[in-house]
């Protein structure tokens, strides 16, 4: 129920925002915060947070797309 409420409020602009703008902002914040430090912070390791944000943004972008394939439906 919470998913449906949130899902109805999202649009294409939100998807583009999360896939393009948020990772850039996050990268700049991390660069400034870690300037001169070599600390092993978990959330910045291998860019985990931007990958999650881009993945969710891609989900929002392609959520309304329709695709029909018998092979894919059989595999699923």
N, CA, C and O atoms as a Tripos MOL2 file, in Angstrom:
@<TRIPOS>MOLECULE
protein
  304   303    76     0     0
PROTEIN
NO_CHARGES

@<TRIPOS>ATOM
      1 N           0.8350   -1.1880    0.0000 N.3       1 UNK1
      2 CA          0.0000    0.0000    0.0000 C.3       1 UNK1
      3 C           0.8780    1.2490    0.0000 C.2       1 UNK1
      4 O           0.5790    2.2110   -0.7080 O.2       1 UNK1
      5 N           1.9380    1.2480    0.7700 N.am      2 UNK2
      6 CA          2.8480    2.3930    0.7900 C.3       2 UNK2
      7 C           3.5090    2.5440   -0.5690 C.2       2 UNK2
      8 O           3.7000    3.6620   -1.0470 O.2       2 UNK2
      9 N           3.8630    1.4160   -1.2000 N.am      3 UNK3
     10 CA          4.4900    1.4560   -2.5200 C.3       3 UNK3
     11 C           3.5650    2.1030   -3.5390 C.2       3 UNK3
     12 O           4.0030    2.9330   -4.3360 O.2       3 UNK3
     13 N           2.2940    1.7310   -3.5220 N.am      4 UNK4
     14 CA          1.3550    2.2930   -4.4870 C.3       4 UNK4
     15 C           1.1800    3.7910   -4.2740 C.2       4 UNK4
     16 O           1.0810    4.5400   -5.2460 O.2       4 UNK4
     17 N           1.1400    4.2360   -3.0410 N.am      5 UNK5
     18 CA          0.9970    5.6600   -2.7540 C.3       5 UNK5
     19 C           2.2000    6.4300   -3.2690 C.2       5 UNK5
     20 O           2.0440    7.4770   -3.8980 O.2       5 UNK5
     21 N           3.4070    5.9200   -3.0090 N.am      6 UNK6
     22 CA          4.6110    6.5860   -3.4820 C.3       6 UNK6
     23 C           4.7140    6.4920   -5.0010 C.2       6 UNK6
     24 O           5.1020    7.4570   -5.6580 O.2       6 UNK6
     25 N           4.3730    5.3550   -5.5490 N.am      7 UNK7
     26 CA          4.4970    5.1340   -6.9860 C.3       7 UNK7
     27 C           3.5830    6.0590   -7.7910 C.2       7 UNK7
     28 O           3.9590    6.5110   -8.8720 O.2       7 UNK7
     29 N           2.4170    6.3350   -7.2850 N.am      8 UNK8
     30 CA          1.4960    7.2160   -8.0050 C.3       8 UNK8
     31 C           2.0030    8.6550   -8.0600 C.2       8 UNK8
     32 O           1.5920    9.4210   -8.9330 O.2       8 UNK8
     33 N           2.8830    9.0280   -7.1460 N.am      9 UNK9
     34 CA          3.3590   10.4010   -7.0830 C.3       9 UNK9
     35 C           4.6290   10.6320   -7.9010 C.2       9 UNK9
     36 O           5.0540   11.7780   -8.0460 O.2       9 UNK9
     37 N           5.2400    9.5890   -8.4340 N.am     10 UNK10
     38 CA          6.4730    9.7600   -9.2010 C.3      10 UNK10
     39 C           6.1430   10.0370  -10.6620 C.2      10 UNK10
     40 O           5.0760    9.6700  -11.1540 O.2      10 UNK10
     41 N           7.0710   10.6850  -11.3390 N.am     11 UNK11
     42 CA          6.8910   10.9440  -12.7580 C.3      11 UNK11
     43 C           8.2360   10.8270  -13.4630 C.2      11 UNK11
     44 O           9.2360   10.4650  -12.8430 O.2      11 UNK11
     45 N           8.2620   11.1270  -14.7390 N.am     12 UNK12
     46 CA          9.4670   10.9810  -15.5400 C.3      12 UNK12
     47 C          10.5800   11.9070  -15.0650 C.2      12 UNK12
     48 O          11.7520   11.5330  -15.1070 O.2      12 UNK12
     49 N          10.2330   13.0980  -14.6200 N.am     13 UNK13
     50 CA         11.2480   14.0400  -14.1410 C.3      13 UNK13
     51 C          11.9740   13.4850  -12.9120 C.2      13 UNK13
     52 O          13.1780   13.6950  -12.7610 O.2      13 UNK13
     53 N          11.2580   12.7830  -12.0390 N.am     14 UNK14
     54 CA         11.8950   12.1780  -10.8710 C.3      14 UNK14
     55 C          12.9040   11.1190  -11.2870 C.2      14 UNK14
     56 O          13.9730   11.0030  -10.6870 O.2      14 UNK14
     57 N          12.5700   10.3590  -12.3000 N.am     15 UNK15
     58 CA         13.4910    9.3380  -12.7950 C.3      15 UNK15
     59 C          14.7640    9.9410  -13.3460 C.2      15 UNK15
     60 O          15.8570    9.4640  -13.0430 O.2      15 UNK15
     61 N          14.6400   10.9810  -14.1480 N.am     16 UNK16
     62 CA         15.8190   11.6510  -14.6900 C.3      16 UNK16
     63 C          16.6290   12.2980  -13.5840 C.2      16 UNK16
     64 O          17.8590   12.2860  -13.6280 O.2      16 UNK16
     65 N          15.9600   12.8580  -12.6000 N.am     17 UNK17
     66 CA         16.6520   13.4930  -11.4800 C.3      17 UNK17
     67 C          17.5200   12.4750  -10.7500 C.2      17 UNK17
     68 O          18.6730   12.7550  -10.4200 O.2      17 UNK17
     69 N          16.9690   11.3030  -10.5020 N.am     18 UNK18
     70 CA         17.7160   10.3030   -9.7450 C.3      18 UNK18
     71 C          18.8140    9.6470  -10.5610 C.2      18 UNK18
     72 O          19.8190    9.2230   -9.9910 O.2      18 UNK18
     73 N          18.6620    9.5460  -11.8670 N.am     19 UNK19
     74 CA         19.7020    8.8910  -12.6540 C.3      19 UNK19
     75 C          20.8050    9.8380  -13.0820 C.2      19 UNK19
     76 O          21.9200    9.3810  -13.3340 O.2      19 UNK19
     77 N          20.5530   11.1210  -13.1740 N.am     20 UNK20
     78 CA         21.5480   12.0480  -13.7010 C.3      20 UNK20
     79 C          22.1060   13.0030  -12.6530 C.2      20 UNK20
     80 O          23.3210   13.1800  -12.5700 O.2      20 UNK20
     81 N          21.2540   13.6130  -11.8630 N.am     21 UNK21
     82 CA         21.6910   14.7060  -10.9960 C.3      21 UNK21
     83 C          22.1770   14.2130   -9.6330 C.2      21 UNK21
     84 O          23.2160   14.6720   -9.1590 O.2      21 UNK21
     85 N          21.4650   13.3030   -8.9990 N.am     22 UNK22
     86 CA         21.8510   12.8530   -7.6620 C.3      22 UNK22
     87 C          23.2380   12.2110   -7.6130 C.2      22 UNK22
     88 O          23.9860   12.4990   -6.6790 O.2      22 UNK22
     89 N          23.6230   11.3570   -8.5650 N.am     23 UNK23
     90 CA         24.9880   10.8040   -8.5030 C.3      23 UNK23
     91 C          26.0720   11.8690   -8.6200 C.2      23 UNK23
     92 O          27.1180   11.7520   -7.9800 O.2      23 UNK23
     93 N          25.8460   12.8930   -9.4160 N.am     24 UNK24
     94 CA         26.8320   13.9710   -9.5470 C.3      24 UNK24
     95 C          26.9580   14.7240   -8.2260 C.2      24 UNK24
     96 O          28.0670   15.0200   -7.7810 O.2      24 UNK24
     97 N          25.8310   15.0300   -7.6040 N.am     25 UNK25
     98 CA         25.8510   15.7260   -6.3160 C.3      25 UNK25
     99 C          26.5600   14.8700   -5.2680 C.2      25 UNK25
    100 O          27.3900   15.3720   -4.5100 O.2      25 UNK25
    101 N          26.2360   13.5900   -5.2270 N.am     26 UNK26
    102 CA         26.8550   12.6890   -4.2520 C.3      26 UNK26
    103 C          28.3630   12.5960   -4.4710 C.2      26 UNK26
    104 O          29.1250   12.6170   -3.5050 O.2      26 UNK26
    105 N          28.8020   12.4940   -5.7090 N.am     27 UNK27
    106 CA         30.2280   12.3930   -6.0140 C.3      27 UNK27
    107 C          30.9760   13.6460   -5.5510 C.2      27 UNK27
    108 O          32.0710   13.5520   -4.9960 O.2      27 UNK27
    109 N          30.3880   14.8010   -5.7800 N.am     28 UNK28
    110 CA         31.0530   16.0490   -5.3680 C.3      28 UNK28
    111 C          31.1200   16.1760   -3.8500 C.2      28 UNK28
    112 O          32.1310   16.6250   -3.3110 O.2      28 UNK28
    113 N          30.0640   15.7890   -3.1650 N.am     29 UNK29
    114 CA         30.0750   15.8410   -1.7010 C.3      29 UNK29
    115 C          31.1370   14.8970   -1.1460 C.2      29 UNK29
    116 O          31.8700   15.2590   -0.2260 O.2      29 UNK29
    117 N          31.2240   13.6930   -1.6990 N.am     30 UNK30
    118 CA         32.2300   12.7320   -1.2330 C.3      30 UNK30
    119 C          33.6390   13.2200   -1.5280 C.2      30 UNK30
    120 O          34.5330   13.0380   -0.7010 O.2      30 UNK30
    121 N          33.8600   13.8280   -2.6750 N.am     31 UNK31
    122 CA         35.1900   14.3410   -3.0050 C.3      31 UNK31
    123 C          35.6170   15.4270   -2.0340 C.2      31 UNK31
    124 O          36.7730   15.4590   -1.6130 O.2      31 UNK31
    125 N          34.7060   16.3130   -1.6760 N.am     32 UNK32
    126 CA         35.0380   17.3810   -0.7320 C.3      32 UNK32
    127 C          35.2380   16.8080    0.6720 C.2      32 UNK32
    128 O          36.1640   17.2010    1.3810 O.2      32 UNK32
    129 N          34.3750   15.8850    1.0660 N.am     33 UNK33
    130 CA         34.4530   15.3290    2.4150 C.3      33 UNK33
    131 C          35.7040   14.4720    2.6060 C.2      33 UNK33
    132 O          36.2750   14.4460    3.6970 O.2      33 UNK33
    133 N          36.1280   13.7820    1.5690 N.am     34 UNK34
    134 CA         37.2660   12.8710    1.6900 C.3      34 UNK34
    135 C          38.5580   13.4650    1.1490 C.2      34 UNK34
    136 O          39.5250   12.7330    0.9360 O.2      34 UNK34
    137 N          38.5980   14.7570    0.9260 N.am     35 UNK35
    138 CA         39.7870   15.4060    0.3860 C.3      35 UNK35
    139 C          40.9630   15.2360    1.3560 C.2      35 UNK35
    140 O          40.9400   15.7540    2.4720 O.2      35 UNK35
    141 N          41.9680   14.5170    0.9210 N.am     36 UNK36
    142 CA         43.1430   14.2940    1.7490 C.3      36 UNK36
    143 C          43.0150   13.1690    2.7510 C.2      36 UNK36
    144 O          43.9440   12.9410    3.5260 O.2      36 UNK36
    145 N          41.9060   12.4580    2.7690 N.am     37 UNK37
    146 CA         41.7010   11.3600    3.7080 C.3      37 UNK37
    147 C          41.6360   10.0480    2.9420 C.2      37 UNK37
    148 O          41.0530    9.9770    1.8600 O.2      37 UNK37
    149 N          42.2240    9.0380    3.4970 N.am     38 UNK38
    150 CA         42.1260    7.7020    2.9020 C.3      38 UNK38
    151 C          41.4370    6.7820    3.9040 C.2      38 UNK38
    152 O          42.0420    5.8510    4.4340 O.2      38 UNK38
    153 N          40.1730    7.0600    4.1490 N.am     39 UNK39
    154 CA         39.4030    6.2940    5.1160 C.3      39 UNK39
    155 C          38.5270    5.3000    4.3740 C.2      39 UNK39
    156 O          38.0700    5.5790    3.2660 O.2      39 UNK39
    157 N          38.2940    4.1540    4.9710 N.am     40 UNK40
    158 CA         37.4660    3.1290    4.3610 C.3      40 UNK40
    159 C          36.0130    3.2710    4.7740 C.2      40 UNK40
    160 O          35.5280    2.4870    5.5900 O.2      40 UNK40
    161 N          35.3150    4.2440    4.2370 N.am     41 UNK41
    162 CA         33.9090    4.4450    4.5690 C.3      41 UNK41
    163 C          33.0720    3.5120    3.6990 C.2      41 UNK41
    164 O          33.2430    3.4700    2.4810 O.2      41 UNK41
    165 N          32.1740    2.7700    4.3220 N.am     42 UNK42
    166 CA         31.4250    1.7410    3.6040 C.3      42 UNK42
    167 C          30.5560    2.3180    2.4940 C.2      42 UNK42
    168 O          30.5340    1.7710    1.3920 O.2      42 UNK42
    169 N          29.8440    3.3990    2.7540 N.am     43 UNK43
    170 CA         28.8700    3.8990    1.7880 C.3      43 UNK43
    171 C          29.5400    4.4520    0.5390 C.2      43 UNK43
    172 O          28.9130    4.4900   -0.5190 O.2      43 UNK43
    173 N          30.7960    4.8810    0.6290 N.am     44 UNK44
    174 CA         31.4770    5.3980   -0.5490 C.3      44 UNK44
    175 C          32.2930    4.3280   -1.2590 C.2      44 UNK44
    176 O          32.7910    4.5650   -2.3590 O.2      44 UNK44
    177 N          32.4380    3.1680   -0.6560 N.am     45 UNK45
    178 CA         33.1890    2.0920   -1.2900 C.3      45 UNK45
    179 C          32.4690    1.5940   -2.5290 C.2      45 UNK45
    180 O          31.2990    1.2160   -2.4690 O.2      45 UNK45
    181 N          33.1720    1.5940   -3.6480 N.am     46 UNK46
    182 CA         32.6480    1.1330   -4.9440 C.3      46 UNK46
    183 C          31.3970    1.8980   -5.3750 C.2      46 UNK46
    184 O          30.6200    1.3900   -6.1830 O.2      46 UNK46
    185 N          31.1910    3.0820   -4.8650 N.am     47 UNK47
    186 CA         30.0610    3.9390   -5.2580 C.3      47 UNK47
    187 C          28.7210    3.2220   -5.0850 C.2      47 UNK47
    188 O          27.9030    3.1950   -6.0050 O.2      47 UNK47
    189 N          28.5020    2.6470   -3.9110 N.am     48 UNK48
    190 CA         27.2680    1.8960   -3.6570 C.3      48 UNK48
    191 C          26.0140    2.7690   -3.7170 C.2      48 UNK48
    192 O          25.0230    2.3770   -4.3330 O.2      48 UNK48
    193 N          26.0410    3.9250   -3.0980 N.am     49 UNK49
    194 CA         24.8500    4.7730   -3.0730 C.3      49 UNK49
    195 C          24.4650    5.2930   -4.4570 C.2      49 UNK49
    196 O          23.2850    5.2290   -4.8030 O.2      49 UNK49
    197 N          25.3940    5.8020   -5.2660 N.am     50 UNK50
    198 CA         24.9890    6.2400   -6.6110 C.3      50 UNK50
    199 C          24.4450    5.1040   -7.4670 C.2      50 UNK50
    200 O          23.5440    5.3140   -8.2780 O.2      50 UNK50
    201 N          24.9830    3.9110   -7.2930 N.am     51 UNK51
    202 CA         24.4770    2.7740   -8.0630 C.3      51 UNK51
    203 C          23.0350    2.4830   -7.6810 C.2      51 UNK51
    204 O          22.2120    2.2000   -8.5520 O.2      51 UNK51
    205 N          22.7190    2.5470   -6.4090 N.am     52 UNK52
    206 CA         21.3430    2.3330   -5.9630 C.3      52 UNK52
    207 C          20.4320    3.4340   -6.4920 C.2      52 UNK52
    208 O          19.3210    3.1550   -6.9430 O.2      52 UNK52
    209 N          20.8910    4.6830   -6.4430 N.am     53 UNK53
    210 CA         20.0660    5.8000   -6.9180 C.3      53 UNK53
    211 C          19.8190    5.6990   -8.4210 C.2      53 UNK53
    212 O          18.7030    5.9310   -8.8840 O.2      53 UNK53
    213 N          20.8530    5.3560   -9.1780 N.am     54 UNK54
    214 CA         20.6850    5.2230  -10.6260 C.3      54 UNK54
    215 C          19.7610    4.0550  -10.9360 C.2      54 UNK54
    216 O          18.9230    4.1480  -11.8330 O.2      54 UNK54
    217 N          19.9030    2.9640  -10.2100 N.am     55 UNK55
    218 CA         19.0290    1.8120  -10.4310 C.3      55 UNK55
    219 C          17.5680    2.1450  -10.1720 C.2      55 UNK55
    220 O          16.6980    1.7470  -10.9460 O.2      55 UNK55
    221 N          17.2890    2.8640   -9.0980 N.am     56 UNK56
    222 CA         15.9070    3.2350   -8.8140 C.3      56 UNK56
    223 C          15.3880    4.2350   -9.8400 C.2      56 UNK56
    224 O          14.2260    4.1720  -10.2410 O.2      56 UNK56
    225 N          16.2440    5.1530  -10.2650 N.am     57 UNK57
    226 CA         15.8440    6.0970  -11.3100 C.3      57 UNK57
    227 C          15.5370    5.3950  -12.6180 C.2      57 UNK57
    228 O          14.5830    5.7540  -13.3080 O.2      57 UNK57
    229 N          16.3450    4.3840  -12.9670 N.am     58 UNK58
    230 CA         16.0800    3.6110  -14.1870 C.3      58 UNK58
    231 C          14.7490    2.8650  -14.0650 C.2      58 UNK58
    232 O          13.9960    2.7590  -15.0320 O.2      58 UNK58
    233 N          14.4710    2.3530  -12.8690 N.am     59 UNK59
    234 CA         13.1890    1.7010  -12.6450 C.3      59 UNK59
    235 C          12.0430    2.6760  -12.8930 C.2      59 UNK59
    236 O          11.0510    2.3200  -13.5290 O.2      59 UNK59
    237 N          12.1730    3.9040  -12.3950 N.am     60 UNK60
    238 CA         11.1220    4.8970  -12.6080 C.3      60 UNK60
    239 C          10.9660    5.2460  -14.0860 C.2      60 UNK60
    240 O           9.8490    5.4490  -14.5620 O.2      60 UNK60
    241 N          12.0850    5.3160  -14.8140 N.am     61 UNK61
    242 CA         12.0180    5.6710  -16.2310 C.3      61 UNK61
    243 C          11.3320    4.5930  -17.0610 C.2      61 UNK61
    244 O          10.5190    4.9030  -17.9310 O.2      61 UNK61
    245 N          11.6530    3.3340  -16.7980 N.am     62 UNK62
    246 CA         11.1570    2.2480  -17.6350 C.3      62 UNK62
    247 C           9.9580    1.5270  -17.0410 C.2      62 UNK62
    248 O           9.5230    0.5090  -17.5790 O.2      62 UNK62
    249 N           9.4220    2.0330  -15.9500 N.am     63 UNK63
    250 CA          8.2910    1.3810  -15.2980 C.3      63 UNK63
    251 C           7.0460    1.3670  -16.1780 C.2      63 UNK63
    252 O           6.3050    0.3850  -16.1830 O.2      63 UNK63
    253 N           6.8150    2.4210  -16.9040 N.am     64 UNK64
    254 CA          5.5960    2.5250  -17.7100 C.3      64 UNK64
    255 C           5.7390    1.9270  -19.1090 C.2      64 UNK64
    256 O           4.7670    1.8760  -19.8620 O.2      64 UNK64
    257 N           6.9220    1.4830  -19.4540 N.am     65 UNK65
    258 CA          7.1440    0.8850  -20.7760 C.3      65 UNK65
    259 C           6.5060   -0.5020  -20.8210 C.2      65 UNK65
    260 O           6.5470   -1.2480  -19.8430 O.2      65 UNK65
    261 N           5.9260   -0.8300  -21.9520 N.am     66 UNK66
    262 CA          5.3240   -2.1480  -22.1180 C.3      66 UNK66
    263 C           6.1880   -2.9690  -23.0620 C.2      66 UNK66
    264 O           6.6880   -2.4600  -24.0650 O.2      66 UNK66
    265 N           6.3560   -4.2260  -22.7390 N.am     67 UNK67
    266 CA          7.1710   -5.1330  -23.5210 C.3      67 UNK67
    267 C           6.5260   -6.5040  -23.4580 C.2      67 UNK67
    268 O           6.2480   -7.0120  -22.3720 O.2      67 UNK67
    269 N           6.2870   -7.1020  -24.6100 N.am     68 UNK68
    270 CA          5.6390   -8.4080  -24.6630 C.3      68 UNK68
    271 C           6.5230   -9.3720  -25.4400 C.2      68 UNK68
    272 O           6.8810   -9.1100  -26.5880 O.2      68 UNK68
    273 N           6.8680  -10.4750  -24.8140 N.am     69 UNK69
    274 CA          7.6670  -11.5060  -25.4520 C.3      69 UNK69
    275 C           7.3020  -12.8500  -24.8340 C.2      69 UNK69
    276 O           7.3120  -12.9980  -23.6120 O.2      69 UNK69
    277 N           6.9860  -13.8160  -25.6640 N.am     70 UNK70
    278 CA          6.6400  -15.1390  -25.1380 C.3      70 UNK70
    279 C           7.8290  -15.7920  -24.4490 C.2      70 UNK70
    280 O           7.6790  -16.4420  -23.4140 O.2      70 UNK70
    281 N           9.0080  -15.6150  -25.0300 N.am     71 UNK71
    282 CA         10.2020  -16.2340  -24.4420 C.3      71 UNK71
    283 C          10.4860  -15.6600  -23.0530 C.2      71 UNK71
    284 O          10.7540  -16.4080  -22.1130 O.2      71 UNK71
    285 N          10.4260  -14.3430  -22.9270 N.am     72 UNK72
    286 CA         10.6820  -13.7100  -21.6310 C.3      72 UNK72
    287 C           9.6080  -14.0990  -20.6220 C.2      72 UNK72
    288 O           9.9170  -14.3610  -19.4600 O.2      72 UNK72
    289 N           8.3660  -14.1380  -21.0500 N.am     73 UNK73
    290 CA          7.2850  -14.5280  -20.1410 C.3      73 UNK73
    291 C           7.4390  -15.9790  -19.6950 C.2      73 UNK73
    292 O           7.1410  -16.3040  -18.5460 O.2      73 UNK73
    293 N           7.8930  -16.8440  -20.5770 N.am     74 UNK74
    294 CA          8.0860  -18.2450  -20.2080 C.3      74 UNK74
    295 C           9.2310  -18.3750  -19.2000 C.2      74 UNK74
    296 O           9.1360  -19.1480  -18.2460 O.2      74 UNK74
    297 N          10.3060  -17.6240  -19.4110 N.am     75 UNK75
    298 CA         11.4300  -17.6680  -18.4760 C.3      75 UNK75
    299 C          11.0100  -17.1260  -17.1140 C.2      75 UNK75
    300 O          11.3930  -17.6720  -16.0790 O.2      75 UNK75
    301 N          10.2260  -16.0550  -17.1160 N.am     76 UNK76
    302 CA          9.7900  -15.4530  -15.8570 C.3      76 UNK76
    303 C           8.8420  -16.3820  -15.1370 C.2      76 UNK76
    304 O           8.3620  -16.0530  -14.0520 O.2      76 UNK76
@<TRIPOS>BOND
     1     1     2 1
     2     2     3 1
     3     3     4 2
     4     3     5 am
     5     5     6 1
     6     6     7 1
     7     7     8 2
     8     7     9 am
     9     9    10 1
    10    10    11 1
    11    11    12 2
    12    11    13 am
    13    13    14 1
    14    14    15 1
    15    15    16 2
    16    15    17 am
    17    17    18 1
    18    18    19 1
    19    19    20 2
    20    19    21 am
    21    21    22 1
    22    22    23 1
    23    23    24 2
    24    23    25 am
    25    25    26 1
    26    26    27 1
    27    27    28 2
    28    27    29 am
    29    29    30 1
    30    30    31 1
    31    31    32 2
    32    31    33 am
    33    33    34 1
    34    34    35 1
    35    35    36 2
    36    35    37 am
    37    37    38 1
    38    38    39 1
    39    39    40 2
    40    39    41 am
    41    41    42 1
    42    42    43 1
    43    43    44 2
    44    43    45 am
    45    45    46 1
    46    46    47 1
    47    47    48 2
    48    47    49 am
    49    49    50 1
    50    50    51 1
    51    51    52 2
    52    51    53 am
    53    53    54 1
    54    54    55 1
    55    55    56 2
    56    55    57 am
    57    57    58 1
    58    58    59 1
    59    59    60 2
    60    59    61 am
    61    61    62 1
    62    62    63 1
    63    63    64 2
    64    63    65 am
    65    65    66 1
    66    66    67 1
    67    67    68 2
    68    67    69 am
    69    69    70 1
    70    70    71 1
    71    71    72 2
    72    71    73 am
    73    73    74 1
    74    74    75 1
    75    75    76 2
    76    75    77 am
    77    77    78 1
    78    78    79 1
    79    79    80 2
    80    79    81 am
    81    81    82 1
    82    82    83 1
    83    83    84 2
    84    83    85 am
    85    85    86 1
    86    86    87 1
    87    87    88 2
    88    87    89 am
    89    89    90 1
    90    90    91 1
    91    91    92 2
    92    91    93 am
    93    93    94 1
    94    94    95 1
    95    95    96 2
    96    95    97 am
    97    97    98 1
    98    98    99 1
    99    99   100 2
   100    99   101 am
   101   101   102 1
   102   102   103 1
   103   103   104 2
   104   103   105 am
   105   105   106 1
   106   106   107 1
   107   107   108 2
   108   107   109 am
   109   109   110 1
   110   110   111 1
   111   111   112 2
   112   111   113 am
   113   113   114 1
   114   114   115 1
   115   115   116 2
   116   115   117 am
   117   117   118 1
   118   118   119 1
   119   119   120 2
   120   119   121 am
   121   121   122 1
   122   122   123 1
   123   123   124 2
   124   123   125 am
   125   125   126 1
   126   126   127 1
   127   127   128 2
   128   127   129 am
   129   129   130 1
   130   130   131 1
   131   131   132 2
   132   131   133 am
   133   133   134 1
   134   134   135 1
   135   135   136 2
   136   135   137 am
   137   137   138 1
   138   138   139 1
   139   139   140 2
   140   139   141 am
   141   141   142 1
   142   142   143 1
   143   143   144 2
   144   143   145 am
   145   145   146 1
   146   146   147 1
   147   147   148 2
   148   147   149 am
   149   149   150 1
   150   150   151 1
   151   151   152 2
   152   151   153 am
   153   153   154 1
   154   154   155 1
   155   155   156 2
   156   155   157 am
   157   157   158 1
   158   158   159 1
   159   159   160 2
   160   159   161 am
   161   161   162 1
   162   162   163 1
   163   163   164 2
   164   163   165 am
   165   165   166 1
   166   166   167 1
   167   167   168 2
   168   167   169 am
   169   169   170 1
   170   170   171 1
   171   171   172 2
   172   171   173 am
   173   173   174 1
   174   174   175 1
   175   175   176 2
   176   175   177 am
   177   177   178 1
   178   178   179 1
   179   179   180 2
   180   179   181 am
   181   181   182 1
   182   182   183 1
   183   183   184 2
   184   183   185 am
   185   185   186 1
   186   186   187 1
   187   187   188 2
   188   187   189 am
   189   189   190 1
   190   190   191 1
   191   191   192 2
   192   191   193 am
   193   193   194 1
   194   194   195 1
   195   195   196 2
   196   195   197 am
   197   197   198 1
   198   198   199 1
   199   199   200 2
   200   199   201 am
   201   201   202 1
   202   202   203 1
   203   203   204 2
   204   203   205 am
   205   205   206 1
   206   206   207 1
   207   207   208 2
   208   207   209 am
   209   209   210 1
   210   210   211 1
   211   211   212 2
   212   211   213 am
   213   213   214 1
   214   214   215 1
   215   215   216 2
   216   215   217 am
   217   217   218 1
   218   218   219 1
   219   219   220 2
   220   219   221 am
   221   221   222 1
   222   222   223 1
   223   223   224 2
   224   223   225 am
   225   225   226 1
   226   226   227 1
   227   227   228 2
   228   227   229 am
   229   229   230 1
   230   230   231 1
   231   231   232 2
   232   231   233 am
   233   233   234 1
   234   234   235 1
   235   235   236 2
   236   235   237 am
   237   237   238 1
   238   238   239 1
   239   239   240 2
   240   239   241 am
   241   241   242 1
   242   242   243 1
   243   243   244 2
   244   243   245 am
   245   245   246 1
   246   246   247 1
   247   247   248 2
   248   247   249 am
   249   249   250 1
   250   250   251 1
   251   251   252 2
   252   251   253 am
   253   253   254 1
   254   254   255 1
   255   255   256 2
   256   255   257 am
   257   257   258 1
   258   258   259 1
   259   259   260 2
   260   259   261 am
   261   261   262 1
   262   262   263 1
   263   263   264 2
   264   263   265 am
   265   265   266 1
   266   266   267 1
   267   267   268 2
   268   267   269 am
   269   269   270 1
   270   270   271 1
   271   271   272 2
   272   271   273 am
   273   273   274 1
   274   274   275 1
   275   275   276 2
   276   275   277 am
   277   277   278 1
   278   278   279 1
   279   279   280 2
   280   279   281 am
   281   281   282 1
   282   282   283 1
   283   283   284 2
   284   283   285 am
   285   285   286 1
   286   286   287 1
   287   287   288 2
   288   287   289 am
   289   289   290 1
   290   290   291 1
   291   291   292 2
   292   291   293 am
   293   293   294 1
   294   294   295 1
   295   295   296 2
   296   295   297 am
   297   297   298 1
   298   298   299 1
   299   299   300 2
   300   299   301 am
   301   301   302 1
   302   302   303 1
   303   303   304 2
@<TRIPOS>SUBSTRUCTURE
     1 UNK1         2 RESIDUE 1 A UNK
     2 UNK2         6 RESIDUE 1 A UNK
     3 UNK3        10 RESIDUE 1 A UNK
     4 UNK4        14 RESIDUE 1 A UNK
     5 UNK5        18 RESIDUE 1 A UNK
     6 UNK6        22 RESIDUE 1 A UNK
     7 UNK7        26 RESIDUE 1 A UNK
     8 UNK8        30 RESIDUE 1 A UNK
     9 UNK9        34 RESIDUE 1 A UNK
    10 UNK10       38 RESIDUE 1 A UNK
    11 UNK11       42 RESIDUE 1 A UNK
    12 UNK12       46 RESIDUE 1 A UNK
    13 UNK13       50 RESIDUE 1 A UNK
    14 UNK14       54 RESIDUE 1 A UNK
    15 UNK15       58 RESIDUE 1 A UNK
    16 UNK16       62 RESIDUE 1 A UNK
    17 UNK17       66 RESIDUE 1 A UNK
    18 UNK18       70 RESIDUE 1 A UNK
    19 UNK19       74 RESIDUE 1 A UNK
    20 UNK20       78 RESIDUE 1 A UNK
    21 UNK21       82 RESIDUE 1 A UNK
    22 UNK22       86 RESIDUE 1 A UNK
    23 UNK23       90 RESIDUE 1 A UNK
    24 UNK24       94 RESIDUE 1 A UNK
    25 UNK25       98 RESIDUE 1 A UNK
    26 UNK26      102 RESIDUE 1 A UNK
    27 UNK27      106 RESIDUE 1 A UNK
    28 UNK28      110 RESIDUE 1 A UNK
    29 UNK29      114 RESIDUE 1 A UNK
    30 UNK30      118 RESIDUE 1 A UNK
    31 UNK31      122 RESIDUE 1 A UNK
    32 UNK32      126 RESIDUE 1 A UNK
    33 UNK33      130 RESIDUE 1 A UNK
    34 UNK34      134 RESIDUE 1 A UNK
    35 UNK35      138 RESIDUE 1 A UNK
    36 UNK36      142 RESIDUE 1 A UNK
    37 UNK37      146 RESIDUE 1 A UNK
    38 UNK38      150 RESIDUE 1 A UNK
    39 UNK39      154 RESIDUE 1 A UNK
    40 UNK40      158 RESIDUE 1 A UNK
    41 UNK41      162 RESIDUE 1 A UNK
    42 UNK42      166 RESIDUE 1 A UNK
    43 UNK43      170 RESIDUE 1 A UNK
    44 UNK44      174 RESIDUE 1 A UNK
    45 UNK45      178 RESIDUE 1 A UNK
    46 UNK46      182 RESIDUE 1 A UNK
    47 UNK47      186 RESIDUE 1 A UNK
    48 UNK48      190 RESIDUE 1 A UNK
    49 UNK49      194 RESIDUE 1 A UNK
    50 UNK50      198 RESIDUE 1 A UNK
    51 UNK51      202 RESIDUE 1 A UNK
    52 UNK52      206 RESIDUE 1 A UNK
    53 UNK53      210 RESIDUE 1 A UNK
    54 UNK54      214 RESIDUE 1 A UNK
    55 UNK55      218 RESIDUE 1 A UNK
    56 UNK56      222 RESIDUE 1 A UNK
    57 UNK57      226 RESIDUE 1 A UNK
    58 UNK58      230 RESIDUE 1 A UNK
    59 UNK59      234 RESIDUE 1 A UNK
    60 UNK60      238 RESIDUE 1 A UNK
    61 UNK61      242 RESIDUE 1 A UNK
    62 UNK62      246 RESIDUE 1 A UNK
    63 UNK63      250 RESIDUE 1 A UNK
    64 UNK64      254 RESIDUE 1 A UNK
    65 UNK65      258 RESIDUE 1 A UNK
    66 UNK66      262 RESIDUE 1 A UNK
    67 UNK67      266 RESIDUE 1 A UNK
    68 UNK68      270 RESIDUE 1 A UNK
    69 UNK69      274 RESIDUE 1 A UNK
    70 UNK70      278 RESIDUE 1 A UNK
    71 UNK71      282 RESIDUE 1 A UNK
    72 UNK72      286 RESIDUE 1 A UNK
    73 UNK73      290 RESIDUE 1 A UNK
    74 UNK74      294 RESIDUE 1 A UNK
    75 UNK75      298 RESIDUE 1 A UNK
    76 UNK76      302 RESIDUE 1 A UNK
